[in-house]
Amino acid sequence: MAAEEPDAKKAKTGEEGYYKVIDGVKYDRELLESIEKFAADGQVGYPEAKKLWAEAQDGQGVTDVEKATLEYAMKTYKFTEKAAKFLTVFLSSGKKSFYKVIDGVKYDRALLEEAQRSEADGQISWREAKALFEDAKDGCGLTGTEKTTLEYVLKNLKFTDKARTFLESQLAGNAPKSYYKTVDGVKYDHLLLAEIEDSAKDGLVSEAEAKRLWDAASDGKGVTAIEQQTLKYALAQAKFTDPAKAFLEEKLASLAN
């Protein structure tokens, strides 16, 4: 359910100034002006849709009027497919019940909506797939409904190849049981460590393999502290070609600056 209109908003310029009434319906004037500005070049793009959602949230949550304003905008102005999908997912994410039934099958609503939000930028990344699986397990293992929900999103949403492989292997029970592996009291990324070990099987990690390892760690979302620690551990324990070692050391040093 949308948040109630806060008094602070009503007091900004006076209620009449804050709202704009169109065909008897009250809309958020400032949000509407932002939409009109973004639509001036012919259509509202995905980056602009994200800005509109952030403006609507405004630290208070999205009010009924702000929700109505965004819905009005989507009917009135042209949005790119990606922008429209992004706003549709976020506008429809209000919780109605714990489950969502699609074609007679019951799914976990919160998990399904999390997956849809993750896909709103075009596809679900490896890091987002890991987060989905962690949320599904919720410290208690997968329920039947959660497993069914993840299988549904694999069939119906877009994933990076790495993200799809990860989630499929987790559901099949072929992946490490924990995301982390502890060595001498230090926690490392289990999957990344497995990739490093695989790359080092022939005795030497090449520059091309080092680049793949870096891509696996960053996955388009940045390298976490544990992933950095894992790569540093690899540099200390495995053998790298000079160019491979230089590449990873330079990348890790850039994060410290």
Buried (B, 14 or more C-beta within 10 A) or exposed (E): EBBEBEEEBEEEEEEEEBBBEEEEEBBBBBBBEBBEEBBEEEBBBBEBBBBBBEBBBBEBEBBEBBBBBBBBBBEEBEBBEBBBBBBBBBBEBEEEEEBBEEEEEBBBBBBBBBBBBBBBBEBBBBBBBBBBBEBBEEEEEBEEBBBBBBBBBBEEBEBBEBBBBBBBEBBEEEBBEEBBBEEEEEBBBBBBBEBBEEBBEEEEBBBEBBBBBBEBBBBEEEBBEBBBBBBBBBBEEBEBBEEBBEBBBEBBEEEEE
